[in-house]
Amino acid sequence: MHKYDSSVVGLGGGPATIRQYLQAGLVDHIHLAVSPVLLGSGESLLAGINLLELGYKISEHVSSPAALHVVLTKQTSSNAASTSKETKP
């Protein structure tokens, strides 16, 4: 039997689904990997969302020639006092 971490949940769906979860405040952390590749037109993941107003802050970021990794964390009373962590390659 596998032991699973119940605090980690993956969201299935497209950008509209993820936006709904973010706007409802149901996401504590989100890890975004942004790659400088032109894929054509598509739906913007964060269109129409003010992450600052929703309480999200950048808690970690790492850049490389291949991608930029950004972790957004929803601020709560327990983690609001903590400082953001910047990681360099």
C-alpha positions as CSV (number, residue, x, y, z in Angstrom):
1,M,0.0,0.0,0.0
2,H,1.3,3.4,-0.9
3,K,1.5,6.2,1.6
4,Y,0.3,9.5,0.1
5,D,0.8,13.1,1.4
6,S,-2.8,14.3,1.7
7,S,-1.6,17.9,1.7
8,V,-0.6,17.7,-1.9
9,V,-3.4,17.8,-4.5
10,G,-3.1,18.1,-8.2
11,L,-5.7,20.1,-10.2
12,G,-6.9,18.8,-13.5
13,G,-8.3,21.0,-16.1
14,G,-7.3,24.0,-18.1
15,P,-6.6,27.6,-17.2
16,A,-10.2,28.4,-16.5
17,T,-10.4,25.7,-13.9
18,I,-7.2,26.7,-12.2
19,R,-8.4,30.4,-12.1
20,Q,-11.6,29.3,-10.4
21,Y,-9.7,27.5,-7.7
22,L,-7.3,30.5,-7.2
23,Q,-10.2,33.0,-7.0
24,A,-12.0,30.8,-4.5
25,G,-8.9,30.8,-2.3
26,L,-8.7,27.0,-2.4
27,V,-5.0,26.9,-3.5
28,D,-2.3,27.4,-0.8
29,H,0.7,26.9,-3.1
30,I,1.1,26.8,-6.8
31,H,4.3,26.0,-8.7
32,L,4.5,27.6,-12.2
33,A,7.1,26.6,-14.7
34,V,7.4,29.3,-17.4
35,S,9.3,28.4,-20.5
36,P,10.3,30.9,-23.2
37,V,8.7,28.9,-26.0
38,L,6.1,30.3,-28.3
39,L,3.2,27.9,-28.5
40,G,0.7,30.0,-30.4
41,S,-2.5,31.4,-29.1
42,G,-4.1,30.0,-26.0
43,E,-5.9,30.9,-22.8
44,S,-3.9,32.9,-20.3
45,L,-3.6,31.2,-17.0
46,L,-3.7,34.3,-14.8
47,A,-5.9,36.6,-17.0
48,G,-8.3,38.7,-14.9
49,I,-6.8,37.7,-11.5
50,N,-5.2,40.1,-9.1
51,L,-3.0,37.7,-7.1
52,L,-1.9,40.4,-4.6
53,E,-5.6,41.1,-3.7
54,L,-6.2,37.4,-3.3
55,G,-3.3,37.2,-0.8
56,Y,-0.7,35.4,-3.0
57,K,3.0,36.3,-2.8
58,I,6.0,34.9,-4.6
59,S,7.6,32.6,-2.0
60,E,10.3,31.1,-4.2
61,H,11.7,31.6,-7.7
62,V,14.5,29.9,-9.6
63,S,15.6,30.8,-13.1
64,S,17.6,28.9,-15.7
65,P,18.0,29.2,-19.5
66,A,15.3,26.7,-20.0
67,A,12.6,28.0,-17.6
68,L,11.6,30.2,-14.8
69,H,10.1,28.4,-11.8
70,V,7.8,30.5,-9.5
71,V,6.1,29.3,-6.4
72,L,3.1,31.4,-5.3
73,T,1.9,31.0,-1.7
74,K,-1.4,32.3,-0.2
75,Q,-0.6,34.4,2.8
76,T,-2.3,33.3,6.0
77,S,-1.9,34.6,9.5
78,S,0.5,31.7,10.3
79,N,2.8,32.4,7.3
80,A,2.4,36.2,6.8
81,A,5.3,36.9,9.1
82,S,7.7,34.6,7.3
83,T,10.0,36.1,4.7
84,S,10.1,35.1,1.0
85,K,12.8,32.7,-0.1
86,E,14.9,33.4,-3.2
87,T,16.9,30.5,-4.6
88,K,19.6,31.0,-7.2
89,P,21.0,28.3,-9.4
